[in-house]
Amino acid sequence: MARVLISGSSGLIGSALVLALEADGYEVTRLVRSPARSEKELQWEPMHEVSPAMVSGFDAVVHLSGENVAGRWTAEKKRKIRESRVASTRNLAWAIAKSERPPQMFVCASAIGYYGNRGDEVLTEDSAAGVGFLPDVCREWEAATHVGIAGVRVVNLRFGIVLSKNGGALKEMLRPFRLGVGGRVGSGRQWWSWIHIEDAIAVILNCLPAGRERPSPNNLFGGPVNIVSPNPVTNGEFTRVLAAVMKRPAIFAVPGFAAKLAFGEFAEEGILASARVMPRKLEESGFEFRYRDLVGAVTQLLR
């Protein structure tokens, strides 16, 4: 039975991943900040040094924790966003490097924020990092996964917008559309690269040693992997699809300046930024998306 140590297990992706891992026959241990309540939990402090013994003996370590980037970026918020990712990743990497029985792989979250605001440019894992706060954080975040590590496969999961009915961007958008006041943000021409949460979880499983219920060989990716659908859409198209599925209008556009007034720098680098990202590694590996198009994905989630 493969053993997996996971941080961020209470988050949107982490909670879904734990369920999938356990159903797939993995032995899952959670890293938690509160006192451990069972043998399936280990207490840790992400900003402090991690004991090598804590990560020793696992087949894989999956690191998903980090401060939510949504909201107005004050100096303190930006510090938390950076440190919760870079420092915690570096601490885990050093522990793995010093452990007596290191894991086969270190799988760490990243984001397509790595590419920055790139207009209509088609982006793959080989594309250069962009310019701005989020690209800087993502670049440092990914670099931290390699600190001191040798002989361990490292995977950097560059997540796009993960669609789930349980949280994230989609849940935030549902309320205005239900009230009939939904619509595009800014020009609507900015590209939004998305993925259904079931496909996102399937990708992570394909990065890990096989579980009891999935004994077939895995893709076992290495390096950065874009976790997005092969069919990104513009913000305008996204809102039109959501409105059509919900049978609501999408005529109340939010001007770009209003988004900037409300969210400041986060609006510029998040909501209004354009990243047309393609999952080149996934497609070359033969990964089979369950939800390749946005209509099917949103329809399933809101069914």
N, C-alpha and C positions, 0 to 999 in steps of 0.2 A: 504494500500500500504506500503510495507516494505521500510524503508529508510536505505541507505548504504552510509557511508563516506569512501572515498578511496584516498589513496596517491599513487604516482607513476602512475597516470592515463595516462601519455603520453608515457610510456614505452611500450615495446613489448607486455607484458602480460596485463598491465593495460589498454591500449587502446582497446585491444580485449575484455577485461572483461567489460568495460564500455558499449560497444555496446551490448553485450549479456545481461547485467543487464537491460538496458533500453528496449530492445526488450522483456524482460521477465516481464516487468511491475514494476520494482523497481524505486524508486525515488533516483537518484544518485547525491551526492554532492562531488566535487573534492577538495582535499587539494592541493593548488598551492603555489609556492614560489613568484610569481609575484603578483601584485595587482589584486584582484578579479574583473572579468569583468561582472559577472552576479550573480544572487542569487543561482546559482548552483555551485559556487566556494567559498572557504574560504581560505584566505591567512594564511600561517603558515611559521615558520622557524624551520626546523627539529632539529637543534642543540640547540634551546632555549626552555624554559618551555612552555608547551601547556596549554591554559586555559581549565579548566574542562567544561565550558559552550560550548566550541567548539565541544565536542564529545557527549554532553548530548542530549538525545532524539532520537538517531539513533538506529536502530535495530542491526546493525553490523558495525564494523570498519574494513576495509581491508587495510593493510599496505604493499605496494609493492615497495616503493622507496629505492634507495641505489646506491652507486657509482658502476659503471661497473667494474668487476674484471679483464676483459681482458686487456692485455698490460703488459709492463715491470713494475714490482713492485719496485718502488723507495720507500724510507722511507716515503715520503709524500703521495704517492699513497696508501700505506698500511694503513697509518693513516686515509685517507679519506674512504677507504673501511670499516674499523672497525667502525669509529665514525658515518658514514652515516647510518649504520645499528643498532649498539648497542645503541648509544645515542638517536637517533630518536625514536626507539622502546621504550626505557625506558621513554622518555618524554610522548609518547602517553599512555603508561600503567599507569603512574601516573595520567594523566588527566582522564582516564577512572575510575580509583579507586576513585577519588575525585568528580566525576560528580554527579549531582543531580539525573539524570535518565540515568544510565549507559546502554550501549548496551547489548544485549543478548550474543554477541560473539565478540571476537577479533581475526581476521584471519590475520596472519603475514607470509610473505615470509621467507623461509630459503632455504637451498640447500643441495644436497647430498654431497657437499664438507665436510659436517659434518663427513662423514665416512673416509675421507682421502684416501690414496693409499693402497688398500687392496688386490691386485692381483686377484686371482680367487675366493676368499671368497664370498659366497652368503650373502648379507646384507639385513636386514629388519629393521623396525622401532625399534626393540628391540636391535639391534647391538650397541656396544659401539662406542663412538666417536673415531676418528683417531688421528693422531699426525701431527702437522704442523700448519701453519698460518691459512689456511681455516677452518680446524676443530675447532681451537680455536675461530675464529670469529663466526662460526655457533653456537657453544656451548654458547658463551656469548650472541649472538643475541636471541636465543631461551629463555635463562634464563631471559632476559630483558622483555619478554612478560608477565611474571608473577609478576613483581614488584608491590607490593601493591594490586594486584587484588584478589578479592574474589567474588564468585558467578557469574563470567562471564566465559563462555566457551572459551577456548583458543585453536586455531589450528595453528600448525607450518607446513607450506607447504614446504616440502623438494623437491624443483624442481630439476629434472635432466636436460639434454640438451633439451630445448624446440625448436621444429622444426617449423619454420614458413617461408613463402616466403618473409615476410616483414622485417626480421632482424634476429639477433642472429647468431649462429654457422653455420647454413645451408647457409645463404646468403653469409657469408664470404668464404665458401668452393666452391661456384658455379663458381666464376671467374676462378681459376686455372683449374677446370675441363672443363669449356667451351673452354679454350685455349689448352686443351689436355695435361696439365702438372700436373694433380692431382695425388694423391696417398696417401698411408698410412703415418702416422707420427710415427717415432721411430720403435719399433718392430712390431707394429700393433696388438700386443696381449693384449693391455690394454682394459678393458671393458668400453664401453660408454653406459650409461643408458639414454634413450631418451624418449620423449613423443611428440605427435602431439599437436599443440597448441589448437585445438578444444577439445581434451580430457582434456588438462590442465584446460581450462575454465570450462568444464563440472564438473570437480572435485570441483572447487571453488564454483560453483553454488550449489553443493550438500552439501557444508559446511554451507550454509546460510539459513535463514528463507525463506519460499516459497515466490515466486513472484506471481504477478497476473496471469501470463500465465503458472505457474507451481505450482498449488495448492496442488499437492500430497506430502506426507511426504518426508522429506529429510533424508539423512544418518546422517547429523549433527555430523561429526567426532570431536574428541577431541585429543589434544596432537599432536605429530609428525605424518605426513602422507607423505609417499613417492609418489611424483608425477612423476611417470615413467611408461613406458610400461612394461607389464609382459615378454617382450622378449628383454632384453638387447643384444647388439652385441659387438664384438671386433671392434677396430678401423679399422682393416684390412677388416672385413666384411662390415662395414659401407661404406668404400671407394669403395669396389667392387659393392655394391648395387647402390650407387650414380652414379658410372661410367656406370653401365648397364642401368639404367633408362635414363641417359643423352646420352647414346650411344657414350661414350668417353672412351679412355684408362685410366688406373689407374696404371701406371708403374713407375712414378717418385716419389719414396719414399723420405721423408724428414728425414734424420738421426736424432736420438735423440739429438746428440751433437749440431746440427745446430739449432734445436728448442730451446735448452737451451741458445745458443749464442744470438738468436734473442729475446727471451722472459724471460730468466733467471728463477727466482723462479716460475713465473706463468706457465712456460712450465712443470716444475717438478710436481706441485700440480694441474695443470689443464689439459693441452693437453696430457701429458704422464702418468698421474695418472690413476689407474684402480679402478673402483667402479662398481661392479656387483650387482646392487640394484634391489630388488623386491618390488612391491606394495602390500605387504601382507594385509594391512588394506583395500585397495580398493577391492581386490579380495574377501576377507571375507565378505565384505558388499554387494557383488553382483554387484558392479559397472560394467557397460557395456562399454568397450572400443570400439570406432569406428575404431581405427587404432591400432591393436595389433601387426602387423608385419611391419618391416621397409620398405619393398618393397611397400606395399600398401600406407603407409604414404608418402613416398617420391614421388611416382607416382602421388598421389592426389595433392601434393603441387606444383609439377612442370608441371602439366597437362596444 
